[in-house]
Every structure is written in structure tokens, then in C-alpha cells.
Amino acid sequence: MTGYLDIEDADKISATGARLAGLAEGLQAQVAGLKAEIAAIEAERPWGNDHFGDGFRTSYMEPVDGQPPLRDAVLDGMDASGGLLADVGDMALQAMTRFKGGEAQNAAEIRAVNPDV
């Protein structure tokens, strides 16, 4: 299947995948800091006590139509971001490992038919 791909530098893609996987840990640390800032701001109830503030608080902090509150969805997404970034990096590494293996196998099969290649 590697014949359908035109990859000039699989090692460069692998290095990028490893870099992305490595950045995931730093992203998680940043997420933890942002979540702490959000919690501190929420503790101050910045939305106020008027009609508009109550409406915001309700839509932000309470479930709607069986869905989790917007706040929880945002925080859950933040939590997942580091893992997703690590997954993308790992998948790039795996893809290039498979690509290189396929290329090596193809080259060996061609040499078996024509050793001069």
C-alpha cells in the first residue's frame, strides 16, 4: 500500500510525531494552570446576580437537555487535549514505522526479482 504515498522524508514526519507527543505533557501542565485560574474566577461569581447574570450562570453551570453543563464540557475538553495531542504524535510515529517497513519489504521483494535494482 505504500506505493500510494509520496513521502519525501519519513524520518522528518517521525520526528514531528515524537515532538507532538512530547509537547502533550507541557500542554497538560498549561491546562492545569488554566483550570486553576478558571476556578478562581468562578469563585468570585463574576456573572453577577441580575437577570442576565443568572441566565449566564444557569447556561454555564447547569445541565441543559440532558447534556452536561457547558462548564463541564469545556473543562473535560481541556483535560482531553493533552491525551489527544499525544495520540496524534504516537499515530504519526506508528504510521511512519509502518511506511518504512513497507518500503523495506517492497525493496526486498523487488531485489528478489531483480538483484541489480
C-alpha positions in Angstrom: 0.0 0.0 0.0 3.0 2.4 0.4 3.0 2.9 -3.4 0.1 5.3 -3.0 2.0 7.6 -0.7 4.7 10.1 -1.9 6.6 10.8 1.3 9.9 12.5 0.8 11.2 12.3 4.4 9.6 9.8 6.7 12.2 10.5 9.4 11.1 14.1 9.5 7.5 13.1 9.9 8.5 10.7 12.7 10.5 13.4 14.4 7.4 15.7 14.3 5.3 12.9 15.7 7.7 12.5 18.6 7.8 16.2 19.2 4.0 16.4 19.3 3.9 13.5 21.8 6.5 15.3 23.9 4.5 18.6 23.8 1.5 16.8 25.2 2.9 16.8 28.8 3.5 20.6 28.6 0.0 21.1 27.3 -1.4 19.2 30.3 0.6 21.4 32.7 -0.8 24.5 31.0 -4.3 23.1 31.1 -4.0 22.5 34.9 -2.9 26.2 35.3 -5.8 27.5 33.2 -8.3 25.3 35.1 -7.0 26.8 38.4 -7.5 30.3 37.0 -11.0 29.4 35.9 -11.9 28.1 39.3 -10.5 31.2 41.0 -12.6 33.4 38.7 -15.7 31.3 39.1 -15.4 31.5 42.9 -15.8 35.3 42.6 -19.1 34.8 40.7 -18.3 37.4 38.0 -21.6 36.9 36.3 -23.4 38.9 39.0 -26.9 38.5 40.5 -29.1 40.3 38.0 -31.3 38.6 35.4 -28.5 38.4 32.8 -26.0 37.0 35.3 -28.5 34.4 36.5 -29.1 33.4 32.9 -25.5 33.1 32.2 -24.8 31.1 35.4 -27.7 28.7 34.5 -26.5 28.1 31.0 -22.9 27.8 32.1 -23.2 25.7 35.3 -26.4 23.6 34.9 -27.2 20.7 32.6 -29.3 21.5 29.5 -31.5 19.0 27.7 -29.7 16.0 29.4 -26.3 17.4 28.3 -23.6 18.2 30.8 -23.2 21.8 31.7 -21.2 23.9 29.3 -18.6 24.4 32.0 -18.0 20.7 32.4 -17.8 20.2 28.7 -15.2 22.9 28.3 -13.1 21.5 31.3 -13.4 17.9 30.0 -12.2 19.0 26.6 -9.3 20.8 28.1 -8.4 17.7 30.1 -8.6 15.5 27.0 -6.4 17.8 24.8 -3.1 16.6 26.1 -4.0 13.0 25.5 -5.3 13.7 22.1 -2.1 15.5 21.1 -0.1 12.6 22.4 -2.3 10.2 20.4 -1.7 12.3 17.2 2.1 12.1 17.8 2.0 8.4 18.5 -0.1 7.7 15.4 2.4 9.7 13.2 5.2 7.6 14.6 3.4 4.4 14.1 2.4 5.4 10.5 5.9 6.2 9.5 7.2 3.0 11.1 4.7 1.0 9.1 5.6 3.1 6.0 9.3 2.4 6.3 8.7 -1.3 7.0 6.5 -1.5 3.9 9.1 0.3 1.8 11.8 -2.0 3.0 9.7 -5.1 2.3 8.9 -3.8 -1.2 12.5 -3.1 -1.9 13.5 -6.6 -0.7 10.8 -8.2 -3.0 12.0 -6.1 -6.0 15.6 -7.2 -5.3 14.5 -10.8 -5.1 13.1 -10.5 -8.7 15.9 -8.2 -10.0 19.0 -8.1 -7.8 20.5 -5.3 -9.9 17.9 -2.8 -8.6 
